[in-house]
Amino acid sequence: MSQKRKVKFEIYRYDPDKDERPYMQKIEVELEPTDKMLLDAILRIKNDMDDSLALRRSCREGVCGSDAMNINGKNGLACTTNMRDLKEPVVLRPLPGLPVIRDLIVDMT
C-alpha cells in the first residue's frame, strides 16, 4: 500500500489587484497515494491549503490544454504530468510569452 508523502513546491503568484509584482510561494503539501498527477497535487494545494491559487483546468485528459503551464522549466500539461517524474522542488510558472491574468492563468487569446 502506498504512503502519503510530502512534496515541496515553488509556485508563481501574482494578483494584479493586490500585488505590486509577482513572487514565488514556497509550499509543502502532503499528498495522498491517489494524487498521482501534477493536477491532483495542485488541486490538493488549492482545496486544502490556499484557495486563492488561480489556475485553469477542464478535461483532465490532456485534450483541452487548459492546464498548460511551465513545470520545472518545461512547458507541459498538469493533468498528464506524473508526480513521480518530477524533481523537487516542483517549480510552477505560467506559460512564458503570454500575459499573466493571475497566478498560473495566462491570456491565450
C-alpha positions, 0 to 999 in steps of 0.5 A: 500500500502506498504512503502519503508523502510530502512534496515541496513546491515553488509556485508563481503568484501574482494578483494584479489587484493586490500585488505590486509584482509577482513572487514565488510561494514556497509550499509543502503539501502532503499528498495522498497515494491517489494524487498521482498527477501534477493536477491532483497535487495542485488541486490538493494545494488549492482545496486544502491549503490556499484557495486563492491559487488561480489556475485553469483546468477542464478535461483532465485528459490532456485534450483541452490544454487548459492546464498548460503551464511551465513545470520545472522549466518545461512547458507541459500539461498538469493533468498528464504530468506524473508526480513521480517524474518530477524533481523537487522542488516542483517549480510552477510558472505560467506559460512564458510569452503570454500575459499573466491574468493571475497566478498560473492563468495566462491570456491565450487569446 
